Structure formats: C-alpha cells, structure tokens
Amino acid sequence: MDGLERLRALCLELPEVTERLSHGEPTWFIREKKTFVTFANQHHDDRVGFWCAAPEGMQEELLTTDPEHFFRPPYVGHRGWVGVYLDVDAVDWTHLRELVRDAYRQVAPKTLAAQVD
C-alpha cells in the first residue's frame, strides 16, 4: 500500500470524514466542511507528504526534534499545522496515525472528537 492509500485509510476510519479534491490534492473533511488533513504530492516542492492540523506547540517540537520527517507547510503553517514527509525511508505509521487523530481532534466538534478518545 502506498503512502496515499495508507493516509486515506487512517483518515477515513474516523467519524464523519469524507474525502474530495481541494486545490488538486486529496483532502479529508469532517462533516464535509472542515479540513483536517490534505495530501501534498509535490504541491510546492519535489516532496510527497501531507499537511495536518496540530495542537499548539506540536509543530515547533516536531520541526526541532525531527526536521527530516516534518516541515512547516505553506499557507497553513502559520496556524500551527504540521507537514509530514512520506517520501522518506522509514515512515512510522503508528506515530502518523496519532498525528492524524490529533489533527481530527483539533478540528472536529467536541462530540465527534470524544469518539476518538
């Protein structure tokens, strides 16, 4: 399974999530309105990854401790979103599952977010 398919599976396992293209990339929405993850296939560089919402302080922590796997994405990075490279040798899908779930919790209404806890 490639990176997009694995990411898709992580997103779609969450309550009331749908997928559609946004700005030419697969993007996942909660209740068809709020974006929490977007795929980035060489969107503004030559890398493959995704962007996701993140709790306050997480972006800085990940960029400081592991810049080979994480980056500040354009457009949404100033809001604390995290970019994740998928074109690296070792992708830790267990960790990325938690990042996707954290992104969901950041954006989802409290009633939906509570279903993930």
Residue, then its C-alpha position, 0 to 999 in steps of 0.5 A: m500500500d502506498g503512502l496515499e492509500r495508507l493516509r486515506a485509510l487512517c483518515l477515513e476510519l474516523p467519524e464523519v470524514t469524507e474525502r474530495l479534491s481541494h486545490g488538486e490534492p486529496t483532502w479529508f473533511i469532517r462533516e464535509k466542511k472542515t479540513f483536517v488533513t490534505f495530501a501534498n504530492q509535490h504541491h510546492d516542492d519535489r516532496v510527497g507528504f501531507w499537511c495536518a492540523a496540530p495542537e499548539g506547540m506540536q509543530e515547533e517540537l516536531l520541526t526541532t526534534d525531527p526536521e527530516h520527517f516534518f516541515r512547516p507547510p505553506y499557507v497553513g503553517h502559520r496556524g500551527w499545522v504540521g507537514v509530514y514527509l512520506d517520501v522518506d525511508a522509514v515512515d512510522w505509521t503508528h506515530l502518523r496515525e496519532l498525528v492524524r487523530d490529533a489533527y481530527r481532534q483539533v478540528a472536529p466538534k467536541t462530540l465527534a472528537a470524544q469518539v476518538d478518545 
